[in-house]
Structure formats: C-alpha cells, structure tokens
Amino acid sequence: MLRPPLFLHRYHFFPKKRWGQHFLVDDEVKERIINSAELSSEDIVVEIGGGGGVLTEELAKRSKKVVTIEKDRELVKILKEKLRDFSNLEILEKDILKVRFKDIKDIERAEELKVIGNLPYYISTPIIFHLFEQRERIKFILICVQKELGERLVAQPGSKNYGILSIKARFFSHPRIVFDIPRRCFFPVPQVDSCLLRLDILKEKRYAIEEDVLFRTVEVCFAQRRKTILNNLVQGFSMDKGLLKRVLKEAGIDYRERPEAVSIEKFILLANRLRSTG
C-alpha cells in the first residue's frame, strides 16, 4: 500500500469523508496525468480541487497561468503556503458549481482553457455538465472520475452502460478514457477504481438540433430502461400509439427496441420528427 501524502501529517489535516476527499499518492499516475494534459508555456489551466497540491505544482511549473478552485478552506490555506513561490498560480476558495469562468479576472476572455482535476465521486456528473455549459471557453476537460462513470460517458449503443450520460457527452464532446487508475493510488483508499477521462470539446456544432429538444426526447425514452422505446414514448408524450409507431419507422427505429440500442443520430431524427408532428 502507498503511503499517505506528507501534507496530512505536516498540516494536521484529516480528509473529509462528507466531501469525498481522496488524494492522489502515486507519482507514476501523477506523471501520466500531467503528460496527458499536453501542457505548454502558453496554456491557461483551471484546476478543480487542488487537494494537497500534487497536481497543482506540476501544472504551475508547465503552464502560463493556473487557476485552482478549491472548496475546502483548510486546503486553500495549505495550498497558498506550499505554493506561495508560484506567481502564475491563483487559488480561489470557491465551489466549482458556482463558478463562471467569464467572471474570473485574467481568464475571462480565454477560449482554450484546459480544465483538469480529480473530482469527488458524489458530484462528478453535475460538475461535468456545469463545465459543458461553459464549453465555448474550454479546449478539453481532463478529469479523474469513478471508473463506472467514465464507462457510462464513453459507452456505445447496444452496451449496458449506454444511456443519457453517453448521449449528452457525445453531443458536446469527443469522450474517451485515457487510462484506468486503481483505487490503491489514492488515500484514503476509495471503494472503487477510477479512470482518467478526457472530453475534447466540440467547437463546431456536430448535430442539427437544439440540445433541449434532443435531451427531452432522450430522457423520455430512457425513463424506464426495461420498457420498449414505444411504451416509454406513449407514457412520456401521451401520444397515439399508432402515430408514434409511424414516427419511429420514419426515424429508422424499430418500435420494439429498447432505448440503449438507439444511436444518437437516430434519436436526433426521432426528436425532429416528434417536433414536426406536434
């Protein structure tokens, strides 16, 4: 088992279970994460959750500007003391879910931010979608997440992990798992393994549909995974079953299929047909 990070003893810090704090303690994994960020001296980086500064220090060494957003007041004090010599590092005591990049001085006009971090498992999904809302300012998102979540975000149609998260991730980005991270690489050791997930933001719109129209249809279709797509649509939209069968056929979808078998392209055809039907 790897040793606990030294800062815990030095600063008498105890990880807070309620905030899902697990600190990276494997130097090899740290280097792989930093290398995966493809950093240059011109990069502006936003780090989510500085923790004990393991990644923060390396990011500051290799980037033009780093803004670290850390919610824990104790950790903010530790980070500011440990990394006080880095003039290109700004540490903000904030909740990432309440942060808008356009409101942060010095990066408010940035359009190619690299967002990097080790996300608490319990709040990873809300953070990812909060970042998608600011995608026009982001080049890519590189984050450690629970392995199960990563597999859901990159899942393809027909797999058991494919669902709403997979479709939303593909609508806004090109998602891929860079590598898996065993649970022993963190302290305290979590109950599950992690992965490094990269989401390359799509700068040009890939699909000819408004996101709210598509996602409303997808959410109805996945309301009950064990039901056929037809039955979910009947229940969700209160439309005539015969009409819905015709709409599904026009979208190239067998009405007896379950939603996990349907590609994003066919969901888009379906959503557009439903909208035009009324």
C-alpha positions, 0 to 999 in steps of 0.5 A: 500500500502507498503511503499517505501524502506528507501534507496530512501529517505536516498540516494536521489535516484529516480528509473529509469523508462528507466531501469525498476527499481522496488524494492522489499518492502515486507519482507514476499516475501523477506523471501520466496525468500531467503528460496527458494534459499536453501542457505548454508555456502558453496554456491557461489551466483551471484546476478543480480541487487542488487537494494537497497540491500534487497536481497543482505544482506540476501544472504551475511549473508547465503552464502560463497561468493556473487557476485552482478552485478549491472548496475546502478552506483548510486546503486553500490555506495549505495550498497558498503556503506550499505554493506561495513561490508560484506567481502564475498560480491563483487559488480561489476558495470557491465551489466549482458549481458556482463558478463562471469562468467569464467572471474570473479576472485574467481568464475571462476572455480565454477560449482554450482553457484546459480544465483538469482535476480529480473530482469527488465521486458524489458530484462528478456528473453535475460538475461535468455538465456545469463545465459543458455549459461553459464549453465555448471557453474550454479546449478539453476537460481532463478529469479523474472520475469513478471508473463506472462513470467514465464507462457510462460517458464513453459507452456505445449503443447496444452496451449496458452502460449506454444511456443519457450520460453517453448521449449528452457527452457525445453531443458536446464532446469527443469522450474517451478514457485515457487510462484506468487508475486503481483505487490503491493510488489514492488515500484514503483508499476509495471503494472503487477504481477510477479512470482518467477521462478526457472530453475534447470539446466540440467547437463546431456544432456536430448535430442539427438540433437544439440540445433541449429538444434532443435531451427531452426526447432522450430522457423520455425514452430512457425513463424506464430502461426495461420498457420498449422505446414505444411504451416509454414514448406513449407514457412520456408524450401521451401520444397515439400509439399508432402515430408514434409507431409511424414516427419511429419507422420514419426515424429508422427505429424499430418500435420494439427496441429498447432505448440503449440500442438507439444511436444518437443520430437516430434519436436526433431524427426521432426528436425532429420528427416528434417536433414536426408532428406536434 
